[in-house]
Amino acid sequence: MKTLLKLELKKTRLWPCILGGLAVVAAALALGSMFLAIGHTTSGRSDPRLSSLAFVLQMAMVILLVGFSLVAAALCNLVFIEPYTGRNLALTLSCPISRDRILLAKLIFVGLFTTLSYLAGTAVTLTVLLLVDRLVGSLGTDSSGSLLVQVLLMMVTSLAGLIGLVGIALSLGFWRRSLPIMFAVLLLLDAVVGNLLSLSPLLSALVLLIIFLASLPAWWLLHRTLMKIELP
């Protein structure tokens, strides 16, 4: 398995995904900073949500979730769709290794890169926003322990939702053999989820967990489809 993971690392062009992740973090920082600035204005302080640090962090995490779902989808295209639908199909299927092991290696590779990049991006974004908030005068009204619990809840559920969003979009895109369909489905789901996440942390956690559970059959169907592919 270690050899397969190294092979995936060598043959996959990760720089576009890394640059995309950096762009997502920059966008989340920009949005979060904008909401912090609004929260410190007179009109912002009159709005309970805009004057809440938890809401500012939640909106930043919406951008992180949407952005990293697109980065993960681009990586899935490189790891799944191109090898199984392009000119490298014969090479992929002719490897003297079971398809289950190849697919597992690809899943682990995508999962590790997505999880580590998302957690790193989230940690950087939240740390910078918290430092900026402390420097300009905190918007926080809850205790630090309560805020930490909310942040951890958002991180865990967002990561689960990220897996779910990518799984559903990837399965539909692979089923239709169409990269545009995969991204169209993902953008539609991101738009719906993004609007729901702005309502409340508990509602967003519930929605993301539902999406994750709904993606499990999609991942299973993707596995089944890949196992049945034959050379033309």
DRENDO-1510 file (C-alpha; in Angstrom, 1 decimal, always signed):
<recs>
REC; n; res; u; v; w
REC; 1; MET; +0.0; +0.0; +0.0 .
REC; 2; LYS; +2.9; +2.4; +0.8 .
REC; 3; THR; +4.3; +1.8; -2.7 .
REC; 4; LEU; +0.9; +2.5; -4.3 .
REC; 5; LEU; +0.6; +5.7; -2.3 .
REC; 6; LYS; +4.0; +6.9; -3.4 .
REC; 7; LEU; +3.1; +6.1; -7.0 .
REC; 8; GLU; +0.0; +8.2; -6.8 .
REC; 9; LEU; +2.0; +11.0; -5.3 .
REC; 10; LYS; +4.5; +10.9; -8.1 .
REC; 11; LYS; +2.1; +10.7; -11.0 .
REC; 12; THR; -0.5; +13.2; -9.7 .
REC; 13; ARG; -0.1; +16.9; -10.5 .
REC; 14; LEU; -0.7; +18.3; -7.0 .
REC; 15; TRP; +0.5; +21.9; -7.6 .
REC; 16; PRO; -2.8; +23.1; -9.0 .
REC; 17; CYS; -4.6; +21.7; -6.0 .
REC; 18; ILE; -2.2; +23.2; -3.6 .
REC; 19; LEU; -2.5; +26.6; -5.2 .
REC; 20; GLY; -6.2; +26.2; -5.2 .
REC; 21; GLY; -6.2; +25.5; -1.5 .
REC; 22; LEU; -4.1; +28.6; -0.8 .
REC; 23; ALA; -6.6; +30.7; -2.9 .
REC; 24; VAL; -9.5; +29.3; -0.8 .
REC; 25; VAL; -7.7; +30.2; +2.4 .
REC; 26; ALA; -7.1; +33.7; +1.1 .
REC; 27; ALA; -10.8; +34.1; +0.2 .
REC; 28; ALA; -11.9; +32.8; +3.6 .
REC; 29; LEU; -9.5; +35.3; +5.3 .
REC; 30; ALA; -10.8; +38.1; +3.2 .
REC; 31; LEU; -14.5; +37.3; +3.9 .
REC; 32; GLY; -13.8; +36.8; +7.6 .
REC; 33; SER; -11.9; +40.0; +7.9 .
REC; 34; MET; -14.8; +41.8; +6.1 .
REC; 35; PHE; -17.3; +40.4; +8.6 .
REC; 36; LEU; -15.1; +41.4; +11.5 .
REC; 37; ALA; -14.9; +44.9; +10.2 .
REC; 38; ILE; -18.6; +45.1; +9.8 .
REC; 39; GLY; -19.1; +43.7; +13.3 .
REC; 40; HIS; -17.2; +46.6; +14.8 .
REC; 41; THR; -19.3; +49.2; +13.0 .
REC; 42; THR; -22.3; +50.8; +14.6 .
REC; 43; SER; -24.7; +49.0; +12.3 .
REC; 44; GLY; -22.9; +45.7; +12.8 .
REC; 45; ARG; -23.1; +45.9; +16.5 .
REC; 46; SER; -26.9; +46.4; +16.3 .
REC; 47; ASP; -27.2; +43.0; +14.5 .
REC; 48; PRO; -26.8; +40.1; +16.9 .
REC; 49; ARG; -25.4; +37.8; +14.2 .
REC; 50; LEU; -22.9; +40.3; +12.7 .
REC; 51; SER; -21.6; +41.2; +16.2 .
REC; 52; SER; -21.0; +37.5; +17.0 .
REC; 53; LEU; -17.5; +36.0; +16.6 .
REC; 54; ALA; -19.0; +32.6; +16.2 .
REC; 55; PHE; -21.0; +33.8; +13.2 .
REC; 56; VAL; -17.9; +35.3; +11.6 .
REC; 57; LEU; -16.0; +32.1; +12.0 .
REC; 58; GLN; -18.9; +30.1; +10.6 .
REC; 59; MET; -19.1; +32.2; +7.5 .
REC; 60; ALA; -15.3; +31.8; +7.0 .
REC; 61; MET; -15.8; +28.0; +7.3 .
REC; 62; VAL; -18.6; +28.1; +4.7 .
REC; 63; ILE; -16.0; +29.5; +2.2 .
REC; 64; LEU; -13.5; +26.8; +3.3 .
REC; 65; LEU; -16.0; +24.1; +2.8 .
REC; 66; VAL; -17.2; +25.2; -0.6 .
REC; 67; GLY; -13.6; +26.0; -1.8 .
REC; 68; PHE; -12.0; +22.8; -0.6 .
REC; 69; SER; -14.9; +20.7; -2.1 .
REC; 70; LEU; -13.9; +22.2; -5.5 .
REC; 71; VAL; -10.2; +21.5; -4.8 .
REC; 72; ALA; -11.1; +17.9; -3.8 .
REC; 73; ALA; -13.2; +17.4; -6.9 .
REC; 74; ALA; -10.3; +18.6; -9.1 .
REC; 75; LEU; -8.1; +16.1; -7.4 .
REC; 76; CYS; -10.7; +13.3; -7.8 .
REC; 77; ASN; -10.7; +14.1; -11.5 .
REC; 78; LEU; -6.9; +13.5; -11.7 .
REC; 79; VAL; -7.0; +10.4; -9.6 .
REC; 80; PHE; -10.3; +8.7; -10.7 .
REC; 81; ILE; -11.9; +10.1; -13.8 .
REC; 82; GLU; -8.8; +10.6; -16.0 .
REC; 83; PRO; -7.2; +7.2; -15.4 .
REC; 84; TYR; -10.5; +5.3; -15.7 .
REC; 85; THR; -12.0; +7.1; -18.7 .
REC; 86; GLY; -9.0; +8.5; -20.6 .
REC; 87; ARG; -6.1; +7.0; -22.6 .
REC; 88; ASN; -4.5; +5.5; -19.5 .
REC; 89; LEU; -7.4; +3.0; -18.9 .
REC; 90; ALA; -5.5; +0.1; -20.3 .
REC; 91; LEU; -2.5; +0.8; -18.2 .
REC; 92; THR; -4.6; +1.3; -15.1 .
REC; 93; LEU; -6.5; -2.0; -15.5 .
REC; 94; SER; -3.5; -4.0; -16.5 .
REC; 95; CYS; -1.6; -3.5; -13.3 .
REC; 96; PRO; -0.7; -6.8; -11.6 .
REC; 97; ILE; -2.5; -5.7; -8.5 .
REC; 98; SER; -6.1; -6.3; -7.5 .
REC; 99; ARG; -8.4; -3.5; -8.4 .
REC; 100; ASP; -9.6; -3.2; -4.8 .
REC; 101; ARG; -6.0; -2.4; -3.6 .
REC; 102; ILE; -5.6; +0.2; -6.4 .
REC; 103; LEU; -8.9; +1.8; -5.5 .
REC; 104; LEU; -8.2; +1.8; -1.8 .
REC; 105; ALA; -4.8; +3.4; -2.4 .
REC; 106; LYS; -6.5; +6.1; -4.5 .
REC; 107; LEU; -9.1; +6.7; -1.8 .
REC; 108; ILE; -6.5; +7.0; +0.9 .
REC; 109; PHE; -4.4; +9.3; -1.2 .
REC; 110; VAL; -7.3; +11.7; -2.0 .
REC; 111; GLY; -8.6; +11.4; +1.6 .
REC; 112; LEU; -5.3; +12.2; +3.2 .
REC; 113; PHE; -4.6; +15.2; +0.9 .
REC; 114; THR; -8.1; +16.6; +1.3 .
REC; 115; THR; -8.2; +16.1; +5.1 .
REC; 116; LEU; -4.7; +17.5; +5.7 .
REC; 117; SER; -5.1; +20.5; +3.4 .
REC; 118; TYR; -8.6; +21.3; +4.8 .
REC; 119; LEU; -7.5; +21.0; +8.4 .
REC; 120; ALA; -4.4; +23.1; +7.7 .
REC; 121; GLY; -6.4; +25.7; +5.9 .
REC; 122; THR; -9.0; +25.9; +8.6 .
REC; 123; ALA; -6.4; +26.1; +11.3 .
REC; 124; VAL; -4.6; +29.0; +9.6 .
REC; 125; THR; -7.8; +30.8; +8.8 .
REC; 126; LEU; -9.4; +30.5; +12.3 .
REC; 127; THR; -6.1; +31.4; +14.0 .
REC; 128; VAL; -5.6; +34.6; +11.9 .
REC; 129; LEU; -9.2; +35.7; +12.4 .
REC; 130; LEU; -9.0; +35.1; +16.2 .
REC; 131; LEU; -5.8; +37.1; +16.4 .
REC; 132; VAL; -7.2; +39.9; +14.4 .
REC; 133; ASP; -10.3; +39.9; +16.5 .
REC; 134; ARG; -8.3; +40.2; +19.7 .
REC; 135; LEU; -6.2; +43.0; +18.3 .
REC; 136; VAL; -9.1; +45.2; +17.2 .
REC; 137; GLY; -11.4; +44.4; +20.1 .
REC; 138; SER; -13.1; +41.1; +20.5 .
REC; 139; LEU; -16.6; +40.4; +19.2 .
REC; 140; GLY; -16.8; +37.3; +21.3 .
REC; 141; THR; -19.7; +37.2; +23.7 .
REC; 142; ASP; -19.4; +33.5; +24.7 .
REC; 143; SER; -16.8; +31.9; +26.9 .
REC; 144; SER; -13.6; +30.6; +25.2 .
REC; 145; GLY; -14.7; +27.1; +26.1 .
REC; 146; SER; -18.1; +27.5; +24.4 .
REC; 147; LEU; -16.5; +29.0; +21.3 .
REC; 148; LEU; -14.0; +26.2; +21.1 .
REC; 149; VAL; -16.8; +23.6; +21.2 .
REC; 150; GLN; -18.6; +25.4; +18.4 .
REC; 151; VAL; -15.5; +25.6; +16.3 .
REC; 152; LEU; -14.6; +21.9; +16.8 .
REC; 153; LEU; -18.2; +21.0; +15.9 .
REC; 154; MET; -18.1; +23.0; +12.8 .
REC; 155; MET; -14.7; +21.5; +11.8 .
REC; 156; VAL; -15.8; +17.9; +12.3 .
REC; 157; THR; -19.2; +18.3; +10.6 .
REC; 158; SER; -17.7; +20.4; +7.7 .
REC; 159; LEU; -15.1; +17.7; +7.1 .
REC; 160; ALA; -17.9; +15.0; +7.0 .
REC; 161; GLY; -19.9; +17.3; +4.7 .
REC; 162; LEU; -16.9; +17.8; +2.4 .
REC; 163; ILE; -16.6; +14.0; +2.0 .
REC; 164; GLY; -20.3; +13.8; +1.3 .
REC; 165; LEU; -20.4; +16.6; -1.3 .
REC; 166; VAL; -17.4; +15.3; -3.2 .
REC; 167; GLY; -18.7; +11.7; -3.1 .
REC; 168; ILE; -22.1; +12.5; -4.5 .
REC; 169; ALA; -20.7; +14.8; -7.3 .
REC; 170; LEU; -17.9; +12.4; -8.2 .
REC; 171; SER; -20.3; +9.4; -8.5 .
REC; 172; LEU; -22.7; +11.3; -10.7 .
REC; 173; GLY; -19.9; +12.7; -12.8 .
REC; 174; PHE; -18.3; +9.3; -13.3 .
REC; 175; TRP; -21.6; +7.7; -14.0 .
REC; 176; ARG; -22.2; +10.2; -16.8 .
REC; 177; ARG; -18.5; +10.2; -17.8 .
REC; 178; SER; -18.6; +14.0; -17.7 .
REC; 179; LEU; -16.4; +16.4; -15.8 .
REC; 180; PRO; -18.7; +19.3; -16.3 .
REC; 181; ILE; -21.6; +17.4; -14.8 .
REC; 182; MET; -19.5; +16.6; -11.7 .
REC; 183; PHE; -18.6; +20.3; -11.2 .
REC; 184; ALA; -22.2; +21.4; -12.0 .
REC; 185; VAL; -23.6; +19.0; -9.4 .
REC; 186; LEU; -21.0; +20.1; -6.8 .
REC; 187; LEU; -21.6; +23.8; -7.4 .
REC; 188; LEU; -25.4; +23.2; -7.0 .
REC; 189; LEU; -24.9; +21.3; -3.8 .
REC; 190; ASP; -22.4; +23.9; -2.5 .
REC; 191; ALA; -24.9; +26.7; -3.2 .
REC; 192; VAL; -27.7; +25.0; -1.3 .
REC; 193; VAL; -25.4; +24.0; +1.6 .
REC; 194; GLY; -23.8; +27.4; +1.8 .
REC; 195; ASN; -27.2; +29.1; +2.2 .
REC; 196; LEU; -28.2; +26.6; +4.9 .
REC; 197; LEU; -24.9; +26.9; +6.8 .
REC; 198; SER; -25.5; +30.7; +7.3 .
REC; 199; LEU; -28.6; +30.0; +9.4 .
REC; 200; SER; -27.4; +28.3; +12.5 .
REC; 201; PRO; -24.5; +26.0; +13.7 .
REC; 202; LEU; -26.9; +23.2; +14.8 .
REC; 203; LEU; -28.8; +23.2; +11.5 .
REC; 204; SER; -25.6; +23.3; +9.5 .
REC; 205; ALA; -24.2; +20.3; +11.5 .
REC; 206; LEU; -27.4; +18.3; +10.8 .
REC; 207; VAL; -27.4; +19.2; +7.1 .
REC; 208; LEU; -23.7; +18.2; +6.7 .
REC; 209; LEU; -24.2; +14.9; +8.5 .
REC; 210; ILE; -27.2; +14.1; +6.3 .
REC; 211; ILE; -25.1; +14.8; +3.2 .
REC; 212; PHE; -22.3; +12.6; +4.5 .
REC; 213; LEU; -24.8; +9.7; +5.1 .
REC; 214; ALA; -26.4; +10.2; +1.7 .
REC; 215; SER; -23.0; +10.0; +0.1 .
REC; 216; LEU; -22.2; +6.5; +1.4 .
REC; 217; PRO; -24.4; +4.7; -1.2 .
REC; 218; ALA; -22.7; +7.0; -3.8 .
REC; 219; TRP; -19.2; +5.9; -2.8 .
REC; 220; TRP; -20.4; +2.3; -2.9 .
REC; 221; LEU; -21.8; +2.7; -6.4 .
REC; 222; LEU; -18.6; +4.3; -7.5 .
REC; 223; HIS; -16.6; +1.3; -6.2 .
REC; 224; ARG; -19.0; -1.1; -7.9 .
REC; 225; THR; -18.7; +0.8; -11.2 .
REC; 226; LEU; -14.9; +0.9; -11.1 .
REC; 227; MET; -14.7; -2.8; -10.3 .
REC; 228; LYS; -16.8; -3.7; -13.4 .
REC; 229; ILE; -14.9; -1.6; -16.0 .
REC; 230; GLU; -13.5; -3.7; -18.8 .
REC; 231; LEU; -11.1; -2.9; -21.5 .
REC; 232; PRO; -12.8; -1.9; -24.8 .
</recs>
